[in-house]
Amino acid sequence: MAERWTLGLAWALTPKRIRGVPNIVRLCSRELLAPDFALPDPERALNQPPGLAGIVHDFTLPTLLAAYRRGLYPFAHVAPLKWWSPPQRSVLFFNDFHISNNLRRLLRQRRYSVTFDRDFESVILSCAGRREGRWHLTWITPRIMHVYAEAFDAGQAHSFEVWNTDGKLVAGGYGITTGAAFSFESQFSHASNASKVGMTVLNWHLANWGYHFNDGKLIGPLWRSVGFREIPRREFLSRLAGATRAPGKSGRWQVETDLETVSRWEPKA
């Protein structure tokens, strides 16, 4: 915990983020004096830091699912936990998904197998664990783990697992579903490109199950490379409203095809 607080404060005070600290302090002070337990309006999120919408007071499964339906998600390296709704949302529309030739070859080599919902606990623990060559800074605390585990038990959270030929878990990730929207939370990888194998299998299934999009929250180089793009908050909330009214895939998920079939996927077609 001491390590997380130290690194979290250092992260918040970097030149890119320090301008938002005064607004965070003001928001926390206001909430301390007069806490508001209602979910905030995502369209009234602050510009600095971008997307800060409010403080999390009630972090229970019903509130978490209600927040996702409103376009909010929880995040904080150090307390208090906060609701976020960034002005630009990273979204994958499945027709835009890009599979490189190298990834297609890797899918056909049978070096890995992929499952869904087989070992959610190991996946979320690994997502919170140390990453080689990086500082150990994570927002996935035990408090987060418990509520997302509840979501998994309720059939609202799902994981993908990537196994090597020795049966060892080498990559995985998890996310939350609300209707026909999937919100990706985190992933890990202990083998080169193994997480890309799992993500490709996941997106193939989401597309075939009729999901509207995969919400990646914030854009990054990896997301851009596979086809995620940024859309304005208002457009995202409009698309989310339509997706939450559509049916998603209920129950425990299972992989319904082989990696050879996924390797031939042509999303634009």
Salt bridges, closest charged atoms under 4 A:
GLU3 OE1 - ARG130 NH2 3.22
GLU31 OE1 - HIS57 NE2 2.56
GLU43 OE1 - ARG234 NH2 3.10
ASP96 OD2 - ARG229 NE 3.38
ASP117 OD2 - HIS158 ND1 2.83
GLU185 OE2 - LYS217 NZ 2.68
ASP215 OD2 - ARG89 NH2 2.92
GLU230 OE1 - ARG224 NH2 3.84
GLU235 OE2 - ARG239 NE 2.94
GLU256 OE2 - LYS249 NZ 3.29
GLU260 OE2 - ARG264 NH1 3.29
GLU266 OE1 - ARG104 NH2 3.67
